[in-house]
Amino acid sequence: MLLKSNFVTKNKNVILYGISLAVLLFLLKWLELRFIIMSHAFEIYAGIIALIFTGLGIWLALRLTKPKIKTVVVEKEIYVEKPENFTVNQHELAKLNLSKRELEVLNLMATGLSNQEIAAQLFVSVNTVKTHSSKLFEKMEVKRRTQAVEMAKRLNIIK
């Protein structure tokens, strides 16, 4: 304890001088900062305004690009009674210009058979079935067999 008080009394002037220099340095830095702010006030205000408008632009872009209407798709089964006596729509059949074999392939597709099963039932190769299918899709302007079957049923070409 005696050592500490002896140290403080001996170096009292040095400690006070150090503290006053630190306060003076702090005061000068604060004045320098105020001077920088004052001399560059226009740039600082322009930067703040630019940041505000950037934030406003981002917010507005997000609001404008967000869809206002949500689309809800509801699937519902509709039961349609099929007439007992089905007749092929010859007009649509002639319009599509389907061959007899393509019509057979379409009917077998409608029953859910694969290309291999259709080939076995018609006694032809799988490549022949694929050729008939691609010609059928081209004539009906569809891309998938489900689309072809659905369109054929809608046009009363198949049962």
Kinemage of the C-alpha trace (Angstrom):
@kinemage 1
@onewidth
@group {chain A} dominant
@subgroup {mainchain}
@vectorlist {calphas} color= white
{ca met a 1} P 0.000 0.000 0.000
{ca leu a 2} L 2.767 2.327 0.856
{ca leu a 3} L 4.317 1.603 -2.492
{ca lys a 4} L 1.182 2.596 -4.426
{ca ser a 5} L 0.730 5.912 -2.685
{ca asn a 6} L 4.411 6.653 -3.110
{ca phe a 7} L 4.119 5.915 -6.842
{ca val a 8} L 1.043 8.169 -7.203
{ca thr a 9} L 2.646 11.094 -5.376
{ca lys a 10} L 5.852 10.872 -7.368
{ca asn a 11} L 4.143 10.588 -10.730
{ca lys a 12} L 1.143 12.788 -10.036
{ca asn a 13} L 2.238 15.379 -12.565
{ca val a 14} L 2.865 12.742 -15.226
{ca ile a 15} L -0.590 11.157 -14.701
{ca leu a 16} L -2.342 14.559 -14.794
{ca tyr a 17} L -0.389 15.505 -17.901
{ca gly a 18} L -1.352 12.197 -19.594
{ca ile a 19} L -5.030 12.589 -18.713
{ca ser a 20} L -5.079 16.186 -19.955
{ca leu a 21} L -3.424 15.118 -23.228
{ca ala a 22} L -6.025 12.342 -23.669
{ca val a 23} L -8.871 14.811 -23.061
{ca leu a 24} L -7.287 17.294 -25.453
{ca leu a 25} L -6.863 14.592 -28.102
{ca phe a 26} L -10.489 13.518 -27.670
{ca leu a 27} L -11.608 17.138 -27.981
{ca leu a 28} L -9.544 17.656 -31.153
{ca lys a 29} L -10.886 14.480 -32.775
{ca trp a 30} L -14.434 15.537 -31.927
{ca leu a 31} L -13.833 18.978 -33.450
{ca glu a 32} L -12.228 17.381 -36.509
{ca leu a 33} L -15.269 15.146 -36.978
{ca arg a 34} L -17.588 18.133 -36.668
{ca phe a 35} L -15.434 20.032 -39.165
{ca ile a 36} L -15.581 17.108 -41.626
{ca ile a 37} L -19.338 16.915 -41.220
{ca met a 38} L -19.696 20.658 -41.703
{ca ser a 39} L -17.406 20.851 -44.716
{ca his a 40} L -18.936 17.789 -46.405
{ca ala a 41} L -22.539 18.337 -45.389
{ca phe a 42} L -23.817 18.339 -48.976
{ca glu a 43} L -22.198 14.949 -49.728
{ca ile a 44} L -23.519 13.450 -46.513
{ca tyr a 45} L -27.053 14.694 -47.163
{ca ala a 46} L -26.891 13.461 -50.768
{ca gly a 47} L -25.741 10.046 -49.542
{ca ile a 48} L -28.555 9.849 -47.010
{ca ile a 49} L -31.118 10.839 -49.654
{ca ala a 50} L -29.656 8.245 -52.045
{ca leu a 51} L -29.993 5.544 -49.382
{ca ile a 52} L -33.601 6.544 -48.699
{ca phe a 53} L -34.529 6.458 -52.378
{ca thr a 54} L -32.745 3.126 -52.871
{ca gly a 55} L -34.724 1.607 -50.015
{ca leu a 56} L -37.931 3.136 -51.358
{ca gly a 57} L -37.193 1.761 -54.849
{ca ile a 58} L -36.592 -1.763 -53.532
{ca trp a 59} L -39.769 -1.638 -51.452
{ca leu a 60} L -41.821 -0.349 -54.399
{ca ala a 61} L -40.392 -2.956 -56.777
{ca leu a 62} L -41.296 -5.738 -54.359
{ca arg a 63} L -44.822 -4.384 -53.992
{ca leu a 64} L -45.350 -4.044 -57.751
{ca thr a 65} L -43.983 -7.463 -58.694
{ca lys a 66} L -45.913 -9.377 -56.050
{ca pro a 67} L -49.021 -10.954 -57.598
{ca lys a 68} L -52.194 -9.377 -56.328
{ca ile a 69} L -54.447 -12.300 -57.158
{ca lys a 70} L -53.740 -15.793 -55.965
{ca thr a 71} L -54.857 -18.504 -58.339
{ca val a 72} L -56.517 -21.457 -56.701
{ca val a 73} L -57.066 -24.539 -58.811
{ca val a 74} L -59.963 -26.695 -57.729
{ca glu a 75} L -60.286 -30.121 -59.240
{ca lys a 76} L -63.705 -31.630 -59.077
{ca glu a 77} L -64.992 -34.849 -60.540
{ca ile a 78} L -67.841 -34.454 -62.943
{ca tyr a 79} L -69.946 -37.459 -63.685
{ca val a 80} L -71.138 -37.563 -67.255
{ca glu a 81} L -73.541 -40.241 -68.288
{ca lys a 82} L -72.435 -41.943 -71.444
{ca pro a 83} L -75.108 -42.709 -73.963
{ca glu a 84} L -75.821 -46.413 -74.294
{ca asn a 85} L -75.415 -46.408 -78.046
{ca phe a 86} L -72.017 -44.882 -78.795
{ca thr a 87} L -71.466 -43.701 -82.343
{ca val a 88} L -68.122 -42.598 -83.688
{ca asn a 89} L -68.002 -39.009 -84.843
{ca gln a 90} L -67.083 -39.666 -88.465
{ca his a 91} L -66.750 -35.967 -89.252
{ca glu a 92} L -63.997 -35.453 -86.633
{ca leu a 93} L -62.385 -38.751 -87.596
{ca ala a 94} L -62.183 -37.637 -91.234
{ca lys a 95} L -60.976 -34.216 -90.187
{ca leu a 96} L -58.065 -35.744 -88.226
{ca asn a 97} L -57.345 -38.204 -91.068
{ca leu a 98} L -56.573 -41.102 -88.694
{ca ser a 99} L -55.844 -44.480 -90.233
{ca lys a 100} L -57.582 -47.630 -89.049
{ca arg a 101} L -54.403 -48.854 -87.328
{ca glu a 102} L -53.861 -45.510 -85.592
{ca leu a 103} L -57.438 -45.685 -84.319
{ca glu a 104} L -56.774 -49.211 -82.982
{ca val a 105} L -53.621 -47.986 -81.221
{ca leu a 106} L -55.601 -45.066 -79.768
{ca asn a 107} L -58.313 -47.401 -78.457
{ca leu a 108} L -55.702 -49.640 -76.847
{ca met a 109} L -53.979 -46.607 -75.328
{ca ala a 110} L -57.313 -45.615 -73.813
{ca thr a 111} L -57.525 -48.987 -72.066
{ca gly a 112} L -54.189 -48.226 -70.391
{ca leu a 113} L -51.924 -50.640 -72.239
{ca ser a 114} L -48.200 -49.964 -72.663
{ca asn a 115} L -46.458 -49.929 -76.035
{ca gln a 116} L -45.227 -53.493 -75.508
{ca glu a 117} L -48.729 -54.725 -74.640
{ca ile a 118} L -50.225 -52.929 -77.652
{ca ala a 119} L -47.558 -54.467 -79.896
{ca ala a 120} L -48.314 -57.955 -78.566
{ca gln a 121} L -52.058 -57.510 -79.040
{ca leu a 122} L -51.742 -56.174 -82.601
{ca phe a 123} L -48.943 -58.625 -83.559
{ca val a 124} L -46.546 -55.833 -84.589
{ca ser a 125} L -43.195 -54.609 -83.277
{ca val a 126} L -42.843 -52.013 -80.541
{ca asn a 127} L -41.218 -49.644 -83.039
{ca thr a 128} L -44.314 -49.870 -85.245
{ca val a 129} L -46.501 -48.962 -82.268
{ca lys a 130} L -44.205 -46.019 -81.498
{ca thr a 131} L -44.432 -44.872 -85.125
{ca his a 132} L -48.238 -45.086 -85.076
{ca ser a 133} L -48.276 -43.225 -81.759
{ca ser a 134} L -46.055 -40.406 -83.004
{ca lys a 135} L -48.148 -40.017 -86.188
{ca leu a 136} L -51.281 -40.023 -84.031
{ca phe a 137} L -49.855 -37.333 -81.717
{ca glu a 138} L -48.825 -35.259 -84.717
{ca lys a 139} L -52.263 -35.449 -86.330
{ca met a 140} L -54.074 -34.680 -83.069
{ca glu a 141} L -51.531 -31.972 -82.150
{ca val a 142} L -50.833 -33.370 -78.681
{ca lys a 143} L -47.642 -34.357 -76.873
{ca arg a 144} L -48.719 -37.181 -74.555
{ca arg a 145} L -50.879 -40.239 -74.792
{ca thr a 146} L -53.120 -39.004 -71.960
{ca gln a 147} L -53.802 -35.841 -73.947
{ca ala a 148} L -54.563 -37.898 -77.053
{ca val a 149} L -57.010 -40.152 -75.197
{ca glu a 150} L -58.720 -37.203 -73.524
{ca met a 151} L -59.090 -35.338 -76.821
{ca ala a 152} L -60.390 -38.447 -78.611
{ca lys a 153} L -63.005 -38.992 -75.922
{ca arg a 154} L -64.029 -35.353 -76.063
{ca leu a 155} L -64.396 -35.539 -79.858
{ca asn a 156} L -66.357 -38.842 -79.586
{ca ile a 157} L -63.779 -40.744 -81.624
{ca ile a 158} L -63.347 -43.459 -78.989
{ca lys a 159} L -65.577 -44.749 -76.218
